[in-house]
Amino acid sequence: MQSFGSQSNFYISLLQTSLRSNDPFGARSIHAQIIKSGFQLGLFVINNLINVYAKFGFIPDAVKVFDEMPVRNTSSWNTLLSAYAKRGMIRETISYFSEIPERDSVSWTAMIVGYNQLGRFEDAIRMFTKMVSSRVIPTQYTFTNVLAACGAVKELNVGGKVHSFVFKLGHGRNVSVANSLLNMYAKSGDLGTAKVVFDRMELKNVSSWNGMISLYMQSVQVDLALAQFEQMKERDIVSWNSMITGYNQHGFDNEALNMFSKMVKDTALVPDKYTLASVLSACANTENVTLGKQIHAYIVRTSFDISGAVGNALISMYSKCGCVEIAQKIVYQSGISNLDVIAFTALLDGYIKLGDVNPARVIFDSITERDVVAWTAMIVGYVQNGFYDEGIALFRLMVREGPKPNNFTLAAMLSISSSFASLNHGKQIHAVAMKSLEASSVSVSNALITMYAKAGNIVCAKRLFNLIYWKRDPVSWSSMIIALAQHGVADEAIRLFENMLGLSIKPDHITYVGVLSACTHVGLVEEGRRYYKMMQDVHRIEPTSSHYACMIDLFGRAGLLQEAQDFIQKMPIEPDVIAWGSLLASCKIHKNAELAKLAAEKLLLIDPEHSGAFSALANVYSACGRWQEAASVRKSMKDRQVKKEQGFSWIQMKNEVHVFGVEDALHPQKDAIYQVMEKIWKEIKKMGFIPDTESVLHDLDQEVKQQILRHHSEKLAIAFGLLNTSENTTLRIMKNLRVCNDCHSAIKFISNLVGREIIVRDSTRFHHFKSGLCSCRDYW
């Protein structure tokens, strides 16, 4: 007959065998056999049974056995406590911990593990502090877990104290503890101390070396990481992954691919998901689709699981390499719900290049976990493709149902408001930004400056610029300088530019576009020449086509047409449409038909279907009274079926945009609008306004010309605004073409007649009309 001790050992042996062979149902069978045999379980056997049930995840069974125990020791409590802790079931862990009669190091360590599992690292550190206060001596397992918590929250102060405690208790020679110290210092950013710990380690394992490689890679010291790697006598897959992933994450993609090639040739190691994801990312960044396809073939051949990181890396690789169709197939094969934001963004970019965002929206709608980056990527996709209504609708859905918009989302939405010059919509985005505390971010502030400026509210743009005085970046300065230039406040724009230089903030090419535009809008020719020279000689900025266009415009508007032509001929690059277009526009202002003909011919050589070239040349001929030549140009335009760009103006009223064309007869309020305009026309003529019939570039009777002038689109938009807004309300009118001489003169009189400010944005600048004057001082 077997003794009690031998029977206990027999059953314990069976239970451990089931655990080693991962046979959970075998454990249940052993338990049933014990009960059937009538064997009275001893404490040690019961603790083993609880442990086996807990490790197999049969927590209710473990609890039942625990509850039926006639006698329990600390080990009984700790077994159940550890089971709950390792599964992150913190409520149950705390409950059992509070009931333990005598807590030992295992009990306290289980609590630390439980908090770590949930990411509650500060609680884990506090639990360690309480453990020390209770005079319970930590074990090496306690140290590895509390050091992990310190590293996770970069708690270098506490970590240093734990380090002292480690050596006081003689655990410094333990490799696991030393590795934990190394990782804690690495994650906390203390490279120096981490290196000291590593150098002082008497025993180093592969994890120790891997830790140092990872540390060097985190601090972008790739040469030191490589030197460490080459010193290793033994390397595992983590060693290679640390190098490949580190290279990839820091932009050394070719080095990552070379390291992967070396790993495949020189070792028998099998790539894991981290290896493949990093290598595919490097292929994507270098657009090496050939190697990417080879890796894909390996994945298919080995039936590698692509449901997670590897699948997403494949999708990103194919998308970035222009193979969107293959990427889409992988999406539907591996499951849309597993798509991460990086892969989605890459796929979206691929669809954008093809000019079709609809498939991206289908995938976006199917993603179960959409974070703020995914929402923003989809909104930006809409914005970049000109689908503003869809972008706005998705943003509204995001505000209602999605995550809180971040600064990139808000900047994208503000760019829509800027494109529409929609002040009301922009103000709403501004309110959302303030509510989400993103309004103070530089990117959002810069976008707000641009939005308010393009919507005609230069006062708010300046106020925002002043509010971010402590964190302005070059974009902030450039945005404000361009805004002031567009509004014709050249002296302020130049003063701001000089302040920028005084603060040693280096201007870029965009800043110089702003300051040259400021000079252009008010005819500061000498200042423009000086800044153009400064840009090249002082700041070493090579002029771009935008700078050349500014200089041509500067000379042309000032009547220096020959200098403008000479400038074009001396340009080191071929003049583009904008350059010749600027000269052609100046010829129209100064009625130089011969040079206009040359500019139009050059422009049409570049773009034979450019309607503006035909229209501008015909208008120059008309302005010079050369009606036959003007008619010939218009006939040529008609024969070539080139459609003239129609002029229209718009005004926003209560979130609705009202668009008007010349002689507009489609608006529901057209009768009332025409009556208001008729009345205004008579009143301003009494005030001294003389219609500029030369602005009608057709050979018509004077009376017909006056009727056409009276019904220009911007005048109709103003009449509509006066009808539908209260007194003293500022009217903001947008126009797609340059405002004509007659409208410019008439609006000055209208602003005086109605006692309102009228802001008109045409194709080149803003005009602020107030009390019979315009901010451009009649120079535009």
C-alpha distance (Angstrom), angle and dihedral (degrees) to the residues before:
residue distance angle dihedral
M1 . . .
Q2 3.79 . .
S3 3.78 117.7 .
F4 3.81 120.8 -120.6
G5 3.80 90.2 -109.0
S6 3.79 94.7 51.2
Q7 3.82 91.6 47.1
S8 3.81 90.4 50.4
N9 3.78 91.1 50.3
F10 3.82 90.3 47.8
Y11 3.82 93.5 54.4
I12 3.81 92.9 41.7
S13 3.82 88.6 52.2
L14 3.82 90.6 51.6
L15 3.80 91.7 49.2
Q16 3.80 92.3 49.9
T17 3.80 90.3 48.2
S18 3.82 90.9 54.3
L19 3.80 88.7 50.0
R20 3.81 93.4 50.1
S21 3.81 92.5 46.7
N22 3.82 91.1 45.3
D23 3.80 91.9 -122.3
P24 3.83 107.0 149.4
F25 3.78 94.5 171.4
G26 3.79 89.7 51.2
A27 3.80 87.4 60.8
R28 3.81 90.2 52.7
S29 3.82 89.8 50.4
I30 3.81 91.3 51.1
H31 3.81 90.0 50.2
A32 3.80 90.3 50.4
Q33 3.83 90.8 47.9
I34 3.81 90.6 52.2
I35 3.80 91.7 51.5
K36 3.84 91.9 45.3
S37 3.80 92.2 50.9
G38 3.78 90.7 54.1
F39 3.79 90.7 -127.3
Q40 3.77 111.6 162.9
L41 3.80 106.0 -127.3
G42 3.75 116.2 -128.7
L43 3.79 123.5 -143.8
F44 3.79 93.8 -101.0
V45 3.83 93.1 51.5
I46 3.80 92.6 47.3
N47 3.81 91.6 50.3
N48 3.80 89.0 51.4
L49 3.80 90.8 49.3
I50 3.82 91.7 50.5
N51 3.80 89.5 48.3
V52 3.82 93.2 51.0
Y53 3.82 92.7 47.8
A54 3.83 90.6 47.1
K55 3.81 93.9 49.6
F56 3.81 91.1 49.6
G57 3.81 89.2 51.3
F58 3.81 95.2 -112.0
I59 3.81 91.8 134.3
P60 3.83 96.9 158.7
D61 3.84 89.3 54.3
A62 3.78 90.9 48.4
V63 3.82 90.5 49.6
K64 3.80 91.6 48.7
V65 3.80 92.3 52.2
F66 3.82 89.5 45.8
D67 3.83 92.8 50.2
E68 3.82 91.5 50.8
M69 3.81 94.0 51.9
P70 3.82 111.6 118.3
V71 3.81 90.8 -157.8
R72 3.81 128.5 23.1
N73 3.76 131.9 -170.6
T74 3.82 129.9 -165.4
S75 3.79 90.3 -89.5
S76 3.82 89.9 59.5
W77 3.81 91.2 54.6
N78 3.81 93.0 42.9
T79 3.81 93.4 52.0
L80 3.80 92.6 57.0
L81 3.80 92.2 37.8
S82 3.84 91.7 54.5
A83 3.81 91.4 47.6
Y84 3.80 91.2 56.7
A85 3.82 93.3 41.5
K86 3.81 95.0 52.2
R87 3.79 89.6 52.4
G88 3.79 92.5 50.3
M89 3.84 92.1 -116.1
I90 3.78 91.4 146.6
R91 3.82 99.3 168.2
E92 3.79 91.8 57.4
T93 3.81 90.6 41.9
I94 3.82 92.1 53.6
S95 3.80 90.8 45.4
Y96 3.79 94.3 53.6
F97 3.80 92.2 40.4
S98 3.82 90.5 56.2
E99 3.81 90.9 52.7
I100 3.82 99.2 48.8
P101 3.82 107.6 115.6
E102 3.82 93.5 -150.7
R103 3.77 120.7 19.5
D104 3.79 119.2 -155.0
S105 3.81 131.6 -177.9
V106 3.82 91.3 -79.4
S107 3.81 91.1 56.7
W108 3.80 93.7 51.5
T109 3.80 92.9 42.3
A110 3.80 90.4 52.2
M111 3.81 89.0 57.5
I112 3.81 91.3 49.5
V113 3.82 89.7 49.8
G114 3.82 90.8 49.2
Y115 3.80 93.3 53.2
N116 3.81 90.9 46.0
Q117 3.80 90.1 52.6
L118 3.81 89.5 58.3
G119 3.79 94.5 43.4
R120 3.81 91.1 -112.2
F121 3.79 92.0 136.1
E122 3.80 96.7 158.0
D123 3.84 89.0 56.3
A124 3.81 89.2 49.5
I125 3.82 90.4 53.5
R126 3.83 91.3 47.1
M127 3.81 89.5 50.9
F128 3.82 90.0 53.6
T129 3.81 90.0 50.4
K130 3.83 90.1 52.3
M131 3.79 89.9 47.5
V132 3.81 91.5 55.5
S133 3.82 90.5 45.2
S134 3.82 88.4 53.9
R135 3.81 88.0 56.5
V136 3.81 93.2 -118.7
I137 3.80 109.9 147.5
P138 3.83 113.3 -126.0
T139 3.79 120.3 -128.3
Q140 3.78 127.3 -141.0
Y141 3.84 87.9 -96.4
T142 3.82 89.1 55.1
F143 3.79 90.5 51.8
T144 3.80 95.2 48.6
N145 3.82 90.4 52.4
V146 3.81 98.5 44.5
L147 3.82 90.6 46.0
A148 3.81 88.5 52.2
A149 3.82 88.4 53.8
C150 3.83 91.8 49.0
G151 3.80 90.9 50.2
A152 3.80 92.7 48.4
V153 3.83 92.6 57.4
K154 3.83 95.1 31.0
E155 3.81 90.1 -119.3
L156 3.78 95.5 166.9
N157 3.80 94.7 164.2
V158 3.82 94.7 57.9
G159 3.80 90.6 37.5
G160 3.80 90.3 57.4
K161 3.83 90.6 52.3
V162 3.81 90.4 49.3
H163 3.80 87.5 50.6
S164 3.82 89.8 56.4
F165 3.80 90.3 47.9
V166 3.83 90.4 50.9
F167 3.80 92.3 58.0
K168 3.80 93.1 40.6
L169 3.82 89.5 58.6
G170 3.82 93.0 43.0
H171 3.82 98.3 -112.8
G172 3.80 94.8 123.2
R173 3.79 92.5 99.2
N174 3.79 92.9 53.9
V175 3.83 107.0 106.8
S176 3.82 95.1 -146.6
V177 3.80 92.5 51.0
A178 3.82 92.2 44.4
N179 3.83 89.7 50.5
S180 3.80 89.5 50.2
L181 3.81 90.1 52.0
L182 3.78 89.8 48.7
N183 3.83 91.9 51.1
M184 3.81 92.5 45.1
Y185 3.82 92.3 55.4
A186 3.80 90.9 42.5
K187 3.81 94.0 52.7
S188 3.81 90.7 44.3
G189 3.80 90.0 55.2
D190 3.82 96.9 -114.0
L191 3.79 98.7 133.7
G192 3.81 94.4 165.7
T193 3.82 96.8 56.9
A194 3.81 91.4 41.9
K195 3.81 89.0 56.2
V196 3.84 90.3 48.7
V197 3.83 90.5 51.9
F198 3.80 90.7 49.1
D199 3.82 94.3 48.0
R200 3.82 91.9 48.8
M201 3.80 94.9 50.6
E202 3.80 108.5 114.7
L203 3.77 91.2 -163.3
K204 3.81 121.4 36.2
N205 3.77 125.9 -176.2
V206 3.80 129.3 -169.8
S207 3.80 89.9 -87.4
S208 3.81 90.1 59.1
W209 3.79 92.1 54.5
N210 3.81 91.3 43.1
G211 3.79 89.6 52.9
M212 3.80 91.9 56.2
I213 3.81 92.6 46.4
S214 3.80 90.0 50.8
L215 3.80 90.2 47.7
Y216 3.80 93.4 52.0
M217 3.78 90.7 47.0
Q218 3.82 91.6 50.4
S219 3.80 89.3 54.6
V220 3.85 90.3 45.6
Q221 3.80 92.3 -116.6
V222 3.77 92.0 138.1
D223 3.81 95.2 162.7
L224 3.81 91.3 57.0
A225 3.81 90.0 46.1
L226 3.80 89.8 53.3
A227 3.83 91.6 47.1
Q228 3.83 89.6 51.8
F229 3.78 90.8 47.2
E230 3.80 92.7 51.3
Q231 3.84 91.5 51.5
M232 3.80 91.9 58.5
K233 3.79 115.1 109.1
E234 3.79 92.5 -166.4
R235 3.81 125.8 32.0
D236 3.78 131.2 -173.9
I237 3.80 130.1 -167.0
V238 3.82 90.1 -86.8
S239 3.82 89.7 59.4
W240 3.80 92.0 54.8
N241 3.80 92.5 41.6
S242 3.81 90.9 51.9
M243 3.80 89.2 57.5
I244 3.82 97.6 40.6
T245 3.81 94.9 43.7
G246 3.80 92.6 42.9
Y247 3.78 92.2 52.0
N248 3.80 91.4 47.1
Q249 3.81 95.6 47.5
H250 3.80 92.6 52.0
G251 3.79 97.8 46.4
F252 3.82 98.7 -98.9
D253 3.79 91.6 124.2
N254 3.80 98.1 151.6
E255 3.81 89.3 51.9
A256 3.82 89.0 50.4
L257 3.82 90.6 53.0
N258 3.81 91.9 47.0
M259 3.82 90.9 50.3
F260 3.81 90.1 50.4
S261 3.81 90.3 50.0
K262 3.80 90.1 51.1
M263 3.81 91.6 49.1
V264 3.82 91.7 52.4
K265 3.82 93.3 47.3
D266 3.82 100.8 39.9
T267 3.80 104.4 36.7
A268 3.77 141.3 45.2
L269 3.78 91.3 -135.5
V270 3.81 117.2 130.3
P271 3.82 115.9 -132.7
D272 3.79 113.2 -114.0
K273 3.80 129.4 -155.9
Y274 3.82 92.2 -82.2
T275 3.81 92.1 52.4
L276 3.80 93.6 48.2
A277 3.81 95.2 43.6
S278 3.83 91.7 51.6
V279 3.80 94.9 45.0
L280 3.81 92.0 48.3
S281 3.81 88.7 49.4
A282 3.81 89.3 53.1
C283 3.83 89.6 49.0
A284 3.81 89.0 51.6
N285 3.80 93.4 49.9
T286 3.81 92.5 48.7
E287 3.84 92.0 38.0
N288 3.82 88.3 -126.4
V289 3.78 96.0 158.7
T290 3.83 92.6 163.3
L291 3.82 93.4 63.5
G292 3.81 89.1 38.2
K293 3.79 90.3 57.9
Q294 3.82 91.0 48.1
I295 3.80 89.7 54.0
H296 3.80 89.6 46.8
A297 3.81 88.9 52.7
Y298 3.82 89.7 52.0
I299 3.81 89.8 50.4
V300 3.80 91.5 51.7
R301 3.82 92.8 43.9
T302 3.81 93.2 52.1
S303 3.84 94.3 39.6
F304 3.80 88.9 -123.8
D305 3.80 114.7 -174.1
I306 3.82 108.6 -106.7
S307 3.80 98.2 177.0
G308 3.81 93.2 108.3
A309 3.79 137.9 22.2
V310 3.80 96.0 -14.2
G311 3.81 93.5 53.3
N312 3.79 91.0 48.3
A313 3.82 90.8 48.9
L314 3.82 89.8 51.2
I315 3.80 91.0 51.2
S316 3.82 91.3 48.5
M317 3.81 91.9 47.3
Y318 3.80 95.2 51.5
S319 3.82 92.4 42.0
K320 3.81 94.0 51.2
C321 3.80 90.9 45.5
G322 3.81 91.7 54.7
C323 3.83 97.0 -106.1
V324 3.79 95.5 120.9
E325 3.81 93.9 152.7
I326 3.83 91.9 59.6
A327 3.81 90.2 45.0
Q328 3.79 90.0 52.7
K329 3.81 91.7 51.4
I330 3.81 90.3 52.8
V331 3.82 89.9 49.6
Y332 3.78 92.0 56.8
Q333 3.83 93.4 40.6
S334 3.81 96.1 50.1
G335 3.81 96.0 36.4
I336 3.79 129.8 -97.6
S337 3.80 92.4 -121.5
N338 3.83 89.4 67.7
L339 3.81 93.8 54.4
D340 3.79 112.0 118.8
V341 3.78 124.9 -149.7
I342 3.83 94.9 -104.1
A343 3.79 92.1 55.5
F344 3.81 91.7 42.4
T345 3.80 91.4 51.1
A346 3.81 91.5 48.9
L347 3.80 90.5 48.5
L348 3.79 90.6 47.3
D349 3.82 90.3 51.5
G350 3.80 88.1 51.6
Y351 3.79 92.0 52.8
I352 3.81 90.2 46.3
K353 3.81 90.7 55.5
L354 3.79 87.2 53.6
G355 3.81 89.3 48.3
D356 3.82 94.1 -121.2
V357 3.79 119.6 110.3
N358 3.81 97.3 164.8
P359 3.85 95.7 90.1
A360 3.81 88.2 49.6
R361 3.80 90.1 54.7
V362 3.81 90.9 51.7
I363 3.80 89.6 53.5
F364 3.82 91.8 43.5
D365 3.81 91.0 53.8
S366 3.81 89.9 50.8
I367 3.82 97.2 51.7
T368 3.79 109.2 105.3
E369 3.81 98.2 -159.3
R370 3.81 107.0 44.1
D371 3.77 112.8 173.6
V372 3.80 127.7 -169.1
V373 3.82 91.6 -88.7
A374 3.83 91.9 57.3
W375 3.80 92.1 48.3
T376 3.79 91.2 47.2
A377 3.82 92.7 47.4
M378 3.81 90.7 53.6
I379 3.81 92.8 46.7
V380 3.83 91.8 47.7
G381 3.82 88.4 48.7
Y382 3.78 89.7 57.2
V383 3.81 92.5 45.6
Q384 3.83 94.1 49.3
N385 3.79 90.5 52.2
G386 3.79 94.4 46.9
F387 3.81 95.1 -110.0
Y388 3.79 92.2 136.1
D389 3.81 97.4 157.0
E390 3.81 91.1 53.3
G391 3.81 90.4 47.0
I392 3.81 91.6 51.5
A393 3.82 92.3 46.7
L394 3.81 91.8 50.6
F395 3.80 91.4 47.6
R396 3.81 90.7 52.9
L397 3.81 89.1 50.4
M398 3.80 89.1 49.9
V399 3.81 91.6 52.7
R400 3.82 90.4 50.1
E401 3.80 102.0 39.6
G402 3.79 111.7 3.8
P403 3.80 137.9 69.3
K404 3.79 122.2 -63.1
P405 3.83 109.8 -78.1
N406 3.79 114.6 -109.8
N407 3.80 129.1 -146.6
F408 3.83 92.7 -85.8
T409 3.81 91.8 53.3
L410 3.78 92.0 49.3
A411 3.81 93.3 45.7
A412 3.83 89.3 53.0
M413 3.81 91.5 50.4
L414 3.79 91.6 47.7
S415 3.80 89.1 53.9
I416 3.83 87.2 59.4
S417 3.79 90.2 51.5
S418 3.81 88.6 49.0
S419 3.81 91.6 51.2
F420 3.81 91.1 50.8
A421 3.81 92.5 36.6
S422 3.79 82.9 -132.9
L423 3.80 107.8 166.4
N424 3.82 95.2 179.3
H425 3.78 93.3 51.5
G426 3.80 90.6 44.4
K427 3.80 91.3 52.4
Q428 3.80 89.9 52.5
I429 3.81 90.4 53.2
H430 3.80 88.7 47.1
A431 3.82 89.0 54.5
V432 3.82 91.1 50.4
A433 3.81 89.3 49.1
M434 3.79 91.7 52.1
K435 3.80 92.1 47.0
S436 3.81 91.6 50.8
L437 3.83 91.3 44.6
E438 3.82 90.3 -120.9
A439 3.82 95.4 113.3
S440 3.80 90.5 88.8
S441 3.82 93.9 57.4
V442 3.80 113.2 108.1
S443 3.82 95.1 -126.5
V444 3.82 92.8 52.1
S445 3.82 92.3 43.2
N446 3.81 90.4 51.6
A447 3.80 91.2 48.5
L448 3.82 89.8 48.6
I449 3.82 90.9 52.0
T450 3.81 90.0 53.0
M451 3.81 93.0 44.0
Y452 3.82 94.9 51.4
A453 3.81 91.0 44.1
K454 3.81 93.7 50.7
A455 3.81 90.5 45.3
G456 3.81 89.0 56.3
N457 3.81 98.8 -106.9
I458 3.78 102.0 120.5
V459 3.83 91.1 161.0
C460 3.83 92.1 63.6
A461 3.81 90.5 43.5
K462 3.82 90.4 55.5
R463 3.81 91.5 45.0
L464 3.82 91.2 54.5
F465 3.79 91.6 46.7
N466 3.80 90.0 52.9
L467 3.82 91.6 48.1
I468 3.83 92.4 60.2
Y469 3.79 95.9 46.9
W470 3.83 92.2 127.8
K471 3.82 96.1 55.3
R472 3.78 107.3 28.8
D473 3.78 114.6 147.6
P474 3.84 126.7 -162.8
V475 3.82 89.0 -90.4
S476 3.83 90.2 57.8
W477 3.81 91.7 53.6
S478 3.80 93.3 44.1
S479 3.81 92.4 47.8
M480 3.79 92.0 52.0
I481 3.81 94.6 44.6
I482 3.83 90.9 50.3
A483 3.82 90.4 46.6
L484 3.80 92.1 52.8
A485 3.81 90.8 46.0
Q486 3.81 91.8 51.7
H487 3.79 89.8 51.9
G488 3.78 92.4 49.3
V489 3.80 94.5 -114.4
A490 3.78 90.6 134.1
D491 3.79 97.6 157.6
E492 3.83 91.0 56.3
A493 3.81 91.9 44.8
I494 3.81 91.6 52.4
R495 3.81 92.4 43.8
L496 3.81 89.6 51.4
F497 3.80 90.3 49.3
E498 3.81 90.7 51.7
N499 3.85 90.0 48.6
M500 3.78 88.4 52.4
L501 3.80 90.9 53.4
G502 3.81 90.0 46.2
L503 3.81 89.5 57.7
S504 3.84 90.0 52.0
I505 3.80 91.8 -115.6
K506 3.77 106.7 151.3
P507 3.81 113.4 -129.2
D508 3.78 118.8 -137.8
H509 3.80 131.1 -149.4
I510 3.82 91.4 -82.8
T511 3.80 91.7 54.0
Y512 3.79 89.4 54.4
V513 3.80 91.3 49.8
G514 3.82 86.0 57.3
V515 3.81 96.9 48.6
L516 3.83 93.3 43.7
S517 3.83 89.2 49.5
A518 3.81 89.1 51.8
C519 3.80 89.9 54.9
T520 3.81 90.4 46.3
H521 3.81 94.9 53.1
V522 3.81 94.2 56.3
G523 3.81 100.8 29.7
L524 3.81 99.0 -109.0
V525 3.80 93.5 158.9
E526 3.80 99.1 163.9
E527 3.82 92.3 46.6
G528 3.80 88.9 49.3
R529 3.80 91.6 52.3
R530 3.82 90.3 48.9
Y531 3.82 94.6 50.5
Y532 3.81 91.9 44.9
K533 3.81 89.1 55.3
M534 3.83 92.3 43.4
M535 3.80 90.7 52.9
Q536 3.81 90.5 59.8
D537 3.80 103.5 31.6
V538 3.82 101.0 38.3
H539 3.81 106.1 26.4
R540 3.82 97.2 28.2
I541 3.79 93.2 -132.2
E542 3.79 114.5 155.8
P543 3.83 110.5 -136.4
T544 3.78 117.0 -109.1
S545 3.80 129.2 -155.4
S546 3.83 87.9 -89.9
H547 3.83 92.0 58.4
Y548 3.80 91.5 46.6
A549 3.82 90.3 50.7
C550 3.84 90.2 50.8
M551 3.81 91.7 53.3
I552 3.82 93.3 46.6
D553 3.80 88.8 49.4
L554 3.82 90.8 46.8
F555 3.81 92.9 54.3
G556 3.80 94.8 38.4
R557 3.82 97.3 50.9
A558 3.80 89.2 48.8
G559 3.82 89.8 55.2
L560 3.81 93.7 -109.1
L561 3.79 91.4 130.0
Q562 3.79 95.7 152.5
E563 3.81 90.8 52.3
A564 3.79 89.1 48.8
Q565 3.82 90.2 52.1
D566 3.81 92.0 46.8
F567 3.83 89.6 49.7
I568 3.80 90.5 54.3
Q569 3.80 92.2 50.0
K570 3.83 91.6 51.4
M571 3.82 95.3 48.5
P572 3.86 112.5 121.4
I573 3.80 90.1 -138.9
E574 3.79 131.7 54.4
P575 3.84 109.9 -88.5
D576 3.80 111.2 -109.6
V577 3.80 133.4 -149.7
I578 3.81 91.8 -82.9
A579 3.82 93.2 53.1
W580 3.81 95.0 50.8
G581 3.81 90.3 38.8
S582 3.82 90.7 56.0
L583 3.81 91.0 51.5
L584 3.81 91.3 46.3
A585 3.82 91.6 51.7
S586 3.81 90.3 51.3
C587 3.81 90.5 50.0
K588 3.79 88.2 55.6
I589 3.83 91.7 52.4
H590 3.80 92.9 48.3
K591 3.84 96.3 34.3
N592 3.81 96.9 -123.6
A593 3.79 101.1 157.9
E594 3.82 98.3 177.0
L595 3.79 95.7 53.1
A596 3.81 89.3 41.4
K597 3.81 89.0 56.9
L598 3.82 90.8 51.7
A599 3.82 92.6 47.4
A600 3.81 92.3 47.5
E601 3.82 92.2 49.6
K602 3.81 91.5 50.1
L603 3.79 91.0 47.3
L604 3.81 92.7 49.7
L605 3.81 90.7 50.7
I606 3.83 87.2 61.7
D607 3.81 96.1 38.9
P608 3.83 113.3 15.7
E609 3.82 91.6 -174.6
H610 3.82 96.1 51.9
S611 3.80 102.7 132.8
G612 3.80 92.4 -170.6
A613 3.82 91.6 64.4
F614 3.80 92.4 55.3
S615 3.81 93.4 43.7
A616 3.80 94.6 46.5
L617 3.81 93.5 48.5
A618 3.81 91.9 47.0
N619 3.80 89.2 49.0
V620 3.83 91.9 50.5
Y621 3.81 90.3 51.7
S622 3.81 90.2 47.3
A623 3.81 92.2 48.3
C624 3.81 88.0 52.9
G625 3.82 91.2 49.1
R626 3.78 92.2 -112.9
W627 3.80 92.7 136.0
Q628 3.80 97.2 163.2
E629 3.80 93.2 55.3
A630 3.81 90.0 45.3
A631 3.81 89.7 52.5
S632 3.81 90.4 48.3
V633 3.82 91.1 54.2
R634 3.82 91.7 48.5
K635 3.82 90.3 48.9
S636 3.81 90.1 51.0
M637 3.79 88.4 50.7
K638 3.80 90.8 50.8
D639 3.82 93.1 46.4
R640 3.81 90.5 52.9
Q641 3.83 89.5 46.9
V642 3.79 90.7 -124.9
K643 3.80 108.8 161.1
K644 3.76 117.8 -139.1
E645 3.79 115.8 -126.4
Q646 3.77 106.4 -108.3
G647 3.78 117.7 -131.1
F648 3.79 116.4 -126.0
S649 3.79 138.4 163.3
W650 3.77 131.4 -154.7
I651 3.77 139.9 -164.5
Q652 3.80 128.6 -167.4
M653 3.78 118.4 -131.6
K654 3.82 122.7 177.2
N655 3.82 94.0 -19.8
E656 3.80 91.1 -48.9
V657 3.80 123.3 109.3
H658 3.82 116.8 -140.0
V659 3.81 114.2 -159.5
F660 3.81 124.9 -161.1
G661 3.79 132.9 -170.0
V662 3.80 127.7 -166.9
E663 3.84 111.2 -72.7
D664 3.82 86.2 6.9
A665 3.81 112.1 -167.4
L666 3.82 100.0 168.1
H667 3.78 103.9 76.6
P668 3.84 114.7 103.5
Q669 3.83 90.1 -129.6
K670 3.81 94.9 46.4
D671 3.83 95.5 123.4
A672 3.81 93.5 52.1
I673 3.83 91.1 43.1
Y674 3.80 92.4 52.7
Q675 3.81 91.3 47.5
V676 3.82 91.4 51.9
M677 3.81 91.1 47.8
E678 3.82 91.4 48.3
K679 3.80 90.3 53.1
I680 3.82 93.3 45.9
W681 3.82 91.0 48.6
K682 3.78 91.6 56.2
E683 3.81 93.7 45.1
I684 3.82 96.9 49.7
K685 3.82 90.7 47.3
K686 3.80 87.2 56.2
M687 3.85 87.1 52.6
G688 3.81 90.4 56.9
F689 3.79 103.2 -88.7
I690 3.81 112.9 150.9
P691 3.83 115.1 -163.1
D692 3.79 112.4 -121.4
T693 3.78 98.6 -134.7
E694 3.82 90.0 177.5
S695 3.80 85.5 75.2
V696 3.83 86.6 72.4
L697 3.76 99.2 77.9
H698 3.79 96.1 -160.7
D699 3.81 130.5 91.7
L700 3.83 97.8 -108.8
D701 3.79 138.9 134.7
Q702 3.81 115.5 -80.1
E703 3.82 92.5 -116.7
V704 3.81 92.1 53.0
K705 3.79 89.7 47.1
Q706 3.81 91.0 53.4
Q707 3.80 91.4 50.4
I708 3.82 90.9 52.0
L709 3.81 90.7 48.0
R710 3.79 91.7 49.1
H711 3.78 90.2 55.6
H712 3.83 99.5 47.4
S713 3.79 111.3 140.1
E714 3.82 97.2 -110.8
K715 3.82 91.3 51.7
L716 3.80 91.1 51.1
A717 3.84 90.4 48.7
I718 3.82 89.7 51.3
A719 3.83 91.4 49.3
F720 3.81 89.5 50.8
G721 3.82 90.5 49.2
L722 3.80 91.9 50.7
L723 3.81 89.9 50.2
N724 3.79 95.4 50.9
T725 3.81 106.7 35.5
S726 3.77 133.8 67.9
E727 3.79 123.1 -107.8
N728 3.82 118.2 -75.5
T729 3.82 91.4 22.9
T730 3.79 112.4 139.5
L731 3.80 112.2 -121.6
R732 3.82 117.6 -140.8
I733 3.79 115.2 -162.4
M734 3.80 125.4 -178.1
K735 3.81 123.4 -158.4
N736 3.80 129.6 -172.7
L737 3.83 94.8 -148.3
R738 3.78 135.0 45.2
V739 3.82 113.0 -75.8
C740 3.82 111.4 -108.4
N741 3.81 125.1 -121.5
D742 3.79 93.4 -108.5
C743 3.82 94.8 51.3
H744 3.79 91.0 45.9
S745 3.80 91.3 53.4
A746 3.84 93.6 42.0
I747 3.81 94.6 49.9
K748 3.81 90.7 54.1
F749 3.79 88.5 57.3
I750 3.83 92.5 42.7
S751 3.84 91.6 53.2
N752 3.81 88.4 54.3
L753 3.81 93.0 44.5
V754 3.83 97.0 51.3
G755 3.81 97.2 31.9
R756 3.79 94.2 -126.7
E757 3.76 138.5 121.3
I758 3.80 111.3 -114.4
I759 3.80 117.0 -165.2
V760 3.79 117.0 -163.1
R761 3.79 122.7 -173.8
D762 3.79 112.1 -163.6
S763 3.80 128.9 176.6
T764 3.80 93.9 -74.5
R765 3.80 110.6 28.9
F766 3.82 150.5 -23.0
H767 3.78 124.5 -79.7
H768 3.81 117.0 -159.2
F769 3.82 107.6 -161.1
K770 3.78 115.7 -165.3
S771 3.81 134.5 153.6
G772 3.80 91.9 -8.0
L773 3.81 95.8 -51.1
C774 3.81 134.8 99.4
S775 3.78 126.1 -142.0
C776 3.82 90.3 -130.0
R777 3.81 90.3 63.9
D778 3.80 87.5 -133.3
Y779 3.82 91.8 -63.7
W780 3.77 109.6 120.2
